[in-house]
Each structure stands twice: as C-alpha cells, then as structure tokens.
Amino acid sequence: MKVTVYGGTNNKEYTKQEMECSHKLGKYLAGIGAEILTGACRGFPQFVGQEAIKHGGKVIGYSPALNEKDHVEKYGFPLDAVTHMEYIKKDGVNQADNFLTRSWEMTPYSDVVIALGGSWGTYTELLFSFWYKKTIILVKGFGGACEAFHNTWTFFDERCINPAVHHGANIILVDNVEQAIEQIEKLRK
C-alpha cells in the first residue's frame, strides 16, 4: 500500500500531542509495510517520515528542487525523513511553479492520502488528490487545510453542484490519528 502524507510545514511550535500523533502514524505505516510518499519537507510529513524510518519504513520524498543541493540550500528542506528522493525534472518559472509540479507528480502514485493540517500547499495537494479519485483521510484534530477542504467538499456535495465532478474521490473526515489508522485498516481488508 502506498500512502501519501500531506500536512503542515509552517515553522510554528508543534504541540506534544501533534508530535506524538505524527510519530504514531509513522510507526504504524512502517509496521504495515506501507510505502510512504511525502513532499520531502518540514513539519508533519517530516515527523511521520523520521519515525517511519526509525522503524524500518520506506519513505519516498518528492522535492520541488532539481537536486539535493537546491533541496537543502534553496528550499531549506531536510534529508533525514526520506529513504529515497525524487526531484523535479525541469525548473519552473518560480518556486510556486516548482511546488505545484512536485505535488502534481507525486499525487497519482498513492492508494490513500492522509492530511495533517496544512495551509495552501496542502489544500492544493488535496485538490489534486480529489481529481485523481483518491481516498482522502482528513485528520480534523490538526485543523488547517483539512477542515477547509472538508468544508469546501461538503458545500458542493450538499448542493449537488455538478455531481459528475465527484467522480470517485472518497473523502473521510476523522477526529484523530487513531481513527485515521482505523480507516487504513478497513481499506487494507
């Protein structure tokens, strides 16, 4: 099973509970032998990746950079939360273009997406996942893009505005990481 982890990468202070939940998810995903995909960035995806690696997991990072040097120096992103890195093939017009390219390139490969908070980048990745008909688990306890995306989806779903657009995406809102793990277990059966 391939699981993409999207989430908050801002430089805020992370709570003890957020850290524990990120570590729990990383350990769980490593334990079931999931291949984890992330944006090779800071924050929740980094914490999940670090913990997964500690427990023998495989983490593929998709960087918005052309190479390792740019990944570290230009973007200030870590290398300690991935076991394999994929870099974009061509430099875009600007960094925003590179982020969009990175996110678009990694989205098709996952079986399930888990989102932990986030902002505009995570919201965009969730939208890409929606178009690719992914199962998307939004962890409400992390707030941010998860709740915003769920509110947007609910708005359109309740009004049946162009139902053909839904075309197979499966949106699951859960309160916490434990419930996200329960959902993954159901999908594994």
RALIN-V625576 format. One record per run of one state. SS is the DSSP state (A for helix, B for strand, O for the rest). FROM is the first residue (numbers start at 1). TO is the last residue. If there is no record, write none. Layout:
BEGIN
SS | FROM | TO
SS | FROM | TO
END
This chain:
BEGIN
O | 1 | 1
B | 2 | 7
O | 8 | 15
A | 16 | 31
O | 32 | 34
B | 35 | 38
O | 39 | 43
A | 44 | 54
O | 55 | 57
B | 58 | 63
O | 64 | 67
A | 68 | 73
O | 74 | 83
B | 84 | 87
O | 88 | 94
A | 95 | 107
O | 108 | 111
B | 112 | 116
O | 117 | 119
A | 120 | 131
O | 132 | 134
B | 135 | 139
A | 140 | 142
O | 143 | 144
A | 145 | 158
O | 159 | 162
A | 163 | 166
O | 167 | 169
B | 170 | 174
O | 175 | 176
A | 177 | 188
O | 189 | 189
END
